[in-house]
Amino acid sequence: MEILIDDRREAAENPEALLETIEKAVEAVLVMEDLRGPGEVSISLVGDDEIKSLNALYRHKDQVTDVLSFPQYEDREAIRGEEAYLVLGDIVIATGRMGDQALELGHSLEREATYLTVHGMYHLLGYDHEEAEERGLMRAREKEVLKALKVFKE
């Protein structure tokens, strides 16, 4: 699966390390979910102003958020049934908010970038966290991937 990263941050500190972290997180989810065929996922790294605009436009929430996901499939079964080139969708990560959260939560930037990428990927794969049962399923899958990547603290 091809990972397309559009880095729209202005002044990025150590950009290669962040891009590698994101690629590893995407690949770990794909392996965990046995999605290794041809396809693509798109990830955009943006500033807080841009994600705030996107959040207002698509979710009608006029506030900065950390990650937005725009899946191309309605549910997990549709993805599993796809035999052609699989276009999972787009993930948008606000790197400013990501850095703030890492500090607030006492995480490394690598851990926060990994979590946001994994979280976004599971949204692309049809998981959600609106209902308690779905939230439990999504969190369990995320935790498995974070453990495999050795960035999960219990």
DRENPA-3360 file (N, C-alpha, C; in nm, 2 decimals, always signed):
BEGIN
1 = MEILIDDR = +0.09/-0.12/+0.00/+0.00/+0.00/+0.00/+0.09/+0.12/+0.00 ~ +0.06/+0.22/-0.08/+0.13/+0.34/-0.09/+0.08/+0.44/+0.01 ~ +0.18/+0.50/+0.08/+0.15/+0.60/+0.18/+0.19/+0.74/+0.13 ~ +0.09/+0.82/+0.10/+0.11/+0.95/+0.04/+0.11/+1.06/+0.15 ~ +0.22/+1.13/+0.17/+0.23/+1.23/+0.28/+0.25/+1.36/+0.22 ~ +0.16/+1.45/+0.25/+0.16/+1.59/+0.21/+0.20/+1.68/+0.34 ~ +0.32/+1.72/+0.35/+0.37/+1.79/+0.46/+0.36/+1.94/+0.44 ~ +0.25/+2.00/+0.49/+0.22/+2.14/+0.46/+0.27/+2.23/+0.58;
9 = REAAENPE = +0.35/+2.18/+0.67/+0.39/+2.26/+0.79/+0.49/+2.36/+0.74 ~ +0.50/+2.47/+0.80/+0.59/+2.58/+0.76/+0.73/+2.54/+0.79 ~ +0.77/+2.56/+0.92/+0.90/+2.53/+0.96/+0.90/+2.40/+1.04 ~ +0.94/+2.29/+0.98/+0.94/+2.16/+1.05/+1.07/+2.13/+1.11 ~ +1.07/+2.09/+1.24/+1.19/+2.04/+1.31/+1.20/+1.89/+1.29 ~ +1.31/+1.84/+1.24/+1.33/+1.70/+1.22/+1.22/+1.64/+1.14 ~ +1.19/+1.68/+1.02/+1.08/+1.63/+0.94/+1.09/+1.49/+0.91 ~ +1.21/+1.44/+0.88/+1.22/+1.30/+0.83/+1.18/+1.20/+0.94;
17 = ALLETIEK = +1.21/+1.23/+1.07/+1.18/+1.14/+1.18/+1.02/+1.13/+1.19 ~ +0.96/+1.24/+1.18/+0.81/+1.24/+1.19/+0.75/+1.16/+1.08 ~ +0.80/+1.18/+0.96/+0.74/+1.11/+0.84/+0.76/+0.96/+0.86 ~ +0.88/+0.92/+0.91/+0.91/+0.78/+0.93/+0.81/+0.72/+1.04 ~ +0.79/+0.80/+1.14/+0.70/+0.75/+1.25/+0.56/+0.73/+1.19 ~ +0.51/+0.82/+1.11/+0.38/+0.81/+1.05/+0.37/+0.69/+0.96 ~ +0.47/+0.67/+0.88/+0.47/+0.55/+0.79/+0.47/+0.42/+0.86 ~ +0.55/+0.41/+0.97/+0.55/+0.29/+1.05/+0.42/+0.26/+1.11;
25 = AVEAVLVM = +0.35/+0.37/+1.16/+0.22/+0.35/+1.22/+0.12/+0.30/+1.12 ~ +0.12/+0.36/+1.00/+0.03/+0.32/+0.89/+0.05/+0.17/+0.86 ~ +0.18/+0.14/+0.84/+0.22/+0.00/+0.80/+0.18/-0.10/+0.91 ~ +0.19/-0.06/+1.04/+0.15/-0.15/+1.15/+0.00/-0.18/+1.15 ~ -0.08/-0.08/+1.12/-0.22/-0.10/+1.12/-0.26/-0.19/+1.00 ~ -0.19/-0.17/+0.88/-0.22/-0.25/+0.76/-0.18/-0.39/+0.79 ~ -0.07/-0.42/+0.86/-0.03/-0.55/+0.89/-0.13/-0.61/+0.99 ~ -0.16/-0.54/+1.09/-0.26/-0.59/+1.20/-0.39/-0.63/+1.13;
33 = EDLRGPGE = -0.43/-0.55/+1.04/-0.56/-0.57/+0.97/-0.56/-0.66/+0.85 ~ -0.44/-0.71/+0.81/-0.41/-0.79/+0.70/-0.46/-0.72/+0.57 ~ -0.42/-0.60/+0.55/-0.45/-0.52/+0.43/-0.32/-0.49/+0.36 ~ -0.27/-0.58/+0.29/-0.14/-0.56/+0.23/-0.14/-0.56/+0.07 ~ -0.26/-0.55/+0.02/-0.27/-0.54/-0.13/-0.24/-0.40/-0.18 ~ -0.26/-0.39/-0.31/-0.24/-0.26/-0.37/-0.34/-0.15/-0.33 ~ -0.29/-0.03/-0.31/-0.38/+0.08/-0.27/-0.30/+0.19/-0.21 ~ -0.38/+0.29/-0.15/-0.31/+0.40/-0.10/-0.39/+0.46/+0.02;
41 = VSISLVGD = -0.32/+0.54/+0.10/-0.37/+0.62/+0.20/-0.30/+0.75/+0.20 ~ -0.37/+0.86/+0.22/-0.32/+0.99/+0.21/-0.32/+1.06/+0.35 ~ -0.20/+1.12/+0.38/-0.19/+1.19/+0.51/-0.14/+1.33/+0.49 ~ -0.21/+1.43/+0.54/-0.17/+1.57/+0.53/-0.13/+1.62/+0.67 ~ -0.01/+1.68/+0.68/+0.03/+1.74/+0.80/+0.01/+1.89/+0.79 ~ -0.07/+1.95/+0.87/-0.11/+2.09/+0.86/-0.10/+2.17/+0.99 ~ -0.12/+2.30/+0.97/-0.12/+2.38/+1.09/-0.25/+2.39/+1.16 ~ -0.26/+2.45/+1.27/-0.38/+2.45/+1.35/-0.49/+2.53/+1.28;
49 = DEIKSLNA = -0.46/+2.64/+1.21/-0.56/+2.72/+1.14/-0.63/+2.64/+1.03 ~ -0.55/+2.56/+0.96/-0.61/+2.48/+0.85/-0.70/+2.37/+0.90 ~ -0.66/+2.30/+1.01/-0.75/+2.20/+1.06/-0.87/+2.26/+1.12 ~ -0.86/+2.38/+1.18/-0.97/+2.44/+1.24/-1.08/+2.47/+1.12 ~ -1.03/+2.52/+1.01/-1.12/+2.55/+0.90/-1.18/+2.42/+0.85 ~ -1.10/+2.31/+0.84/-1.16/+2.18/+0.79/-1.26/+2.13/+0.89 ~ -1.23/+2.14/+1.02/-1.32/+2.10/+1.12/-1.46/+2.17/+1.12 ~ -1.45/+2.30/+1.09/-1.57/+2.39/+1.08/-1.65/+2.35/+0.96;
57 = LYRHKDQV = -1.58/+2.33/+0.85/-1.64/+2.30/+0.72/-1.71/+2.16/+0.72 ~ -1.64/+2.06/+0.77/-1.69/+1.92/+0.76/-1.76/+1.87/+0.88 ~ -1.73/+1.92/+1.00/-1.79/+1.87/+1.12/-1.87/+1.98/+1.19 ~ -1.87/+2.10/+1.14/-1.95/+2.21/+1.20/-1.90/+2.24/+1.34 ~ -1.77/+2.22/+1.36/-1.71/+2.25/+1.49/-1.60/+2.35/+1.47 ~ -1.62/+2.48/+1.51/-1.53/+2.58/+1.49/-1.42/+2.59/+1.59 ~ -1.34/+2.48/+1.59/-1.23/+2.47/+1.69/-1.12/+2.38/+1.63 ~ -1.00/+2.40/+1.68/-0.89/+2.32/+1.64/-0.91/+2.18/+1.70;
65 = TDVLSFPQ = -0.87/+2.08/+1.62/-0.88/+1.94/+1.66/-0.74/+1.88/+1.62 ~ -0.72/+1.76/+1.67/-0.59/+1.70/+1.65/-0.58/+1.62/+1.52 ~ -0.69/+1.55/+1.48/-0.68/+1.47/+1.36/-0.82/+1.46/+1.30 ~ -0.83/+1.46/+1.17/-0.95/+1.44/+1.10/-0.93/+1.32/+1.00 ~ -1.03/+1.24/+0.98/-1.03/+1.13/+0.89/-1.14/+1.14/+0.79 ~ -1.11/+1.11/+0.66/-1.21/+1.12/+0.56/-1.21/+0.98/+0.49 ~ -1.28/+0.88/+0.54/-1.28/+0.75/+0.48/-1.35/+0.74/+0.34 ~ -1.31/+0.65/+0.26/-1.37/+0.63/+0.13/-1.47/+0.52/+0.13;
73 = YEDREAIR = -1.48/+0.44/+0.24/-1.57/+0.33/+0.25/-1.66/+0.35/+0.37 ~ -1.78/+0.30/+0.36/-1.88/+0.32/+0.46/-1.86/+0.23/+0.59 ~ -1.81/+0.11/+0.57/-1.79/+0.02/+0.68/-1.68/-0.08/+0.65 ~ -1.64/-0.15/+0.76/-1.53/-0.25/+0.75/-1.56/-0.36/+0.65 ~ -1.68/-0.40/+0.63/-1.71/-0.51/+0.54/-1.69/-0.47/+0.40 ~ -1.72/-0.34/+0.36/-1.69/-0.29/+0.23/-1.54/-0.30/+0.19 ~ -1.46/-0.27/+0.29/-1.31/-0.27/+0.27/-1.27/-0.41/+0.24 ~ -1.32/-0.50/+0.32/-1.28/-0.64/+0.31/-1.33/-0.70/+0.18;
81 = GEEAYLVL = -1.44/-0.65/+0.13/-1.49/-0.70/+0.00/-1.42/-0.64/-0.12 ~ -1.34/-0.54/-0.10/-1.28/-0.48/-0.22/-1.16/-0.56/-0.27 ~ -1.16/-0.59/-0.40/-1.05/-0.67/-0.45/-0.96/-0.59/-0.55 ~ -1.00/-0.47/-0.58/-0.92/-0.39/-0.67/-0.83/-0.30/-0.59 ~ -0.78/-0.20/-0.65/-0.69/-0.10/-0.58/-0.77/-0.03/-0.47 ~ -0.72/-0.04/-0.35/-0.79/+0.01/-0.23/-0.75/+0.15/-0.19 ~ -0.84/+0.25/-0.21/-0.81/+0.39/-0.17/-0.88/+0.41/-0.03 ~ -0.80/+0.40/+0.08/-0.87/+0.41/+0.21/-0.92/+0.54/+0.24;
89 = GDIVIATG = -0.86/+0.65/+0.20/-0.91/+0.79/+0.23/-0.79/+0.88/+0.28 ~ -0.83/+0.98/+0.35/-0.74/+1.09/+0.39/-0.74/+1.11/+0.54 ~ -0.62/+1.13/+0.59/-0.60/+1.17/+0.73/-0.54/+1.30/+0.74 ~ -0.59/+1.39/+0.82/-0.53/+1.52/+0.83/-0.49/+1.54/+0.98 ~ -0.36/+1.57/+1.00/-0.31/+1.58/+1.14/-0.26/+1.72/+1.16 ~ -0.30/+1.78/+1.27/-0.26/+1.92/+1.30/-0.13/+1.90/+1.39 ~ -0.02/+1.93/+1.34/+0.11/+1.91/+1.41/+0.13/+2.00/+1.53 ~ +0.07/+2.12/+1.52/+0.08/+2.21/+1.64/+0.00/+2.15/+1.76;
97 = RMGDQALE = -0.12/+2.11/+1.73/-0.21/+2.05/+1.83/-0.14/+1.92/+1.88 ~ -0.08/+1.85/+1.79/-0.02/+1.72/+1.83/+0.10/+1.75/+1.93 ~ +0.18/+1.85/+1.90/+0.28/+1.89/+1.99/+0.23/+1.93/+2.13 ~ +0.13/+2.01/+2.13/+0.07/+2.06/+2.25/+0.02/+1.94/+2.33 ~ -0.05/+1.85/+2.27/-0.11/+1.73/+2.34/+0.01/+1.64/+2.39 ~ +0.11/+1.63/+2.32/+0.23/+1.55/+2.37/+0.28/+1.61/+2.50 ~ +0.29/+1.74/+2.50/+0.33/+1.81/+2.63/+0.23/+1.79/+2.74 ~ +0.10/+1.81/+2.71/+0.00/+1.80/+2.81/-0.01/+1.66/+2.87;
105 = LGHSLERE = +0.01/+1.56/+2.79/-0.01/+1.42/+2.83/+0.12/+1.36/+2.88 ~ +0.23/+1.43/+2.86/+0.36/+1.38/+2.90/+0.41/+1.27/+2.81 ~ +0.37/+1.28/+2.68/+0.41/+1.18/+2.58/+0.53/+1.24/+2.50 ~ +0.60/+1.15/+2.44/+0.69/+1.20/+2.34/+0.62/+1.24/+2.21 ~ +0.68/+1.32/+2.13/+0.61/+1.36/+2.00/+0.59/+1.24/+1.91 ~ +0.69/+1.14/+1.92/+0.68/+1.02/+1.84/+0.55/+0.94/+1.89 ~ +0.53/+0.93/+2.02/+0.42/+0.85/+2.07/+0.28/+0.92/+2.02 ~ +0.28/+1.05/+2.03/+0.16/+1.12/+2.00/+0.13/+1.11/+1.84;
113 = ATYLTVHG = +0.23/+1.13/+1.76/+0.22/+1.11/+1.62/+0.17/+0.97/+1.58 ~ +0.23/+0.87/+1.65/+0.19/+0.74/+1.63/+0.04/+0.72/+1.66 ~ +0.00/+0.76/+1.78/-0.14/+0.74/+1.82/-0.23/+0.81/+1.72 ~ -0.20/+0.94/+1.69/-0.30/+1.01/+1.60/-0.31/+0.94/+1.46 ~ -0.20/+0.89/+1.41/-0.20/+0.82/+1.29/-0.28/+0.69/+1.30 ~ -0.25/+0.61/+1.40/-0.33/+0.49/+1.42/-0.48/+0.52/+1.44 ~ -0.51/+0.62/+1.52/-0.65/+0.66/+1.54/-0.71/+0.69/+1.41 ~ -0.65/+0.77/+1.33/-0.70/+0.81/+1.20/-0.72/+0.69/+1.11;
121 = MYHLLGYD = -0.62/+0.60/+1.11/-0.63/+0.48/+1.02/-0.75/+0.40/+1.06 ~ -0.78/+0.38/+1.19/-0.90/+0.30/+1.23/-1.03/+0.37/+1.19 ~ -1.03/+0.50/+1.19/-1.15/+0.57/+1.13/-1.16/+0.54/+0.98 ~ -1.05/+0.54/+0.91/-1.06/+0.50/+0.77/-1.11/+0.36/+0.74 ~ -1.08/+0.28/+0.84/-1.12/+0.14/+0.83/-1.26/+0.11/+0.88 ~ -1.33/+0.22/+0.91/-1.47/+0.20/+0.95/-1.50/+0.19/+1.10 ~ -1.40/+0.22/+1.18/-1.42/+0.22/+1.33/-1.46/+0.36/+1.37 ~ -1.54/+0.36/+1.48/-1.58/+0.49/+1.54/-1.58/+0.48/+1.69;
129 = HEEAEERG = -1.60/+0.59/+1.76/-1.60/+0.59/+1.90/-1.72/+0.67/+1.96 ~ -1.83/+0.68/+1.88/-1.95/+0.75/+1.92/-2.03/+0.66/+2.02 ~ -2.04/+0.53/+2.00/-2.11/+0.44/+2.08/-2.01/+0.36/+2.17 ~ -2.05/+0.33/+2.29/-1.96/+0.26/+2.38/-1.90/+0.13/+2.33 ~ -1.99/+0.05/+2.26/-1.94/-0.08/+2.21/-1.84/-0.06/+2.10 ~ -1.87/+0.04/+2.00/-1.77/+0.07/+1.90/-1.65/+0.13/+1.95 ~ -1.66/+0.21/+2.05/-1.54/+0.28/+2.11/-1.45/+0.17/+2.17 ~ -1.51/+0.07/+2.24/-1.43/-0.04/+2.30/-1.36/-0.12/+2.19;
137 = LMRAREKE = -1.42/-0.15/+2.08/-1.36/-0.22/+1.97/-1.24/-0.14/+1.91 ~ -1.27/-0.01/+1.89/-1.17/+0.08/+1.83/-1.05/+0.09/+1.92 ~ -1.07/+0.12/+2.05/-0.96/+0.14/+2.14/-0.88/+0.01/+2.16 ~ -0.94/-0.11/+2.15/-0.87/-0.23/+2.16/-0.78/-0.25/+2.04 ~ -0.83/-0.22/+1.93/-0.74/-0.23/+1.80/-0.63/-0.13/+1.81 ~ -0.65/-0.01/+1.85/-0.55/+0.09/+1.86/-0.44/+0.04/+1.96 ~ -0.49/-0.01/+2.08/-0.39/-0.05/+2.18/-0.30/-0.16/+2.13 ~ -0.36/-0.25/+2.05/-0.28/-0.36/+2.00/-0.17/-0.31/+1.91;
145 = VLKALKVF = -0.20/-0.22/+1.82/-0.10/-0.16/+1.73/+0.00/-0.08/+1.81 ~ -0.04/+0.00/+1.91/+0.06/+0.08/+1.99/+0.15/-0.02/+2.07 ~ +0.10/-0.13/+2.12/+0.19/-0.22/+2.18/+0.29/-0.28/+2.09 ~ +0.24/-0.32/+1.97/+0.33/-0.38/+1.87/+0.44/-0.28/+1.83 ~ +0.41/-0.15/+1.83/+0.51/-0.05/+1.80/+0.59/-0.01/+1.92 ~ +0.56/-0.06/+2.04/+0.63/-0.04/+2.16/+0.62/+0.11/+2.20 ~ +0.50/+0.17/+2.18/+0.48/+0.31/+2.23/+0.36/+0.32/+2.32 ~ +0.31/+0.21/+2.37/+0.20/+0.21/+2.46/+0.24/+0.20/+2.60;
153 = KE = +0.20/+0.29/+2.69/+0.23/+0.29/+2.83/+0.10/+0.25/+2.90 ~ +0.10/+0.14/+2.98/-0.02/+0.10/+3.06/-0.02/+0.17/+3.19;
% end
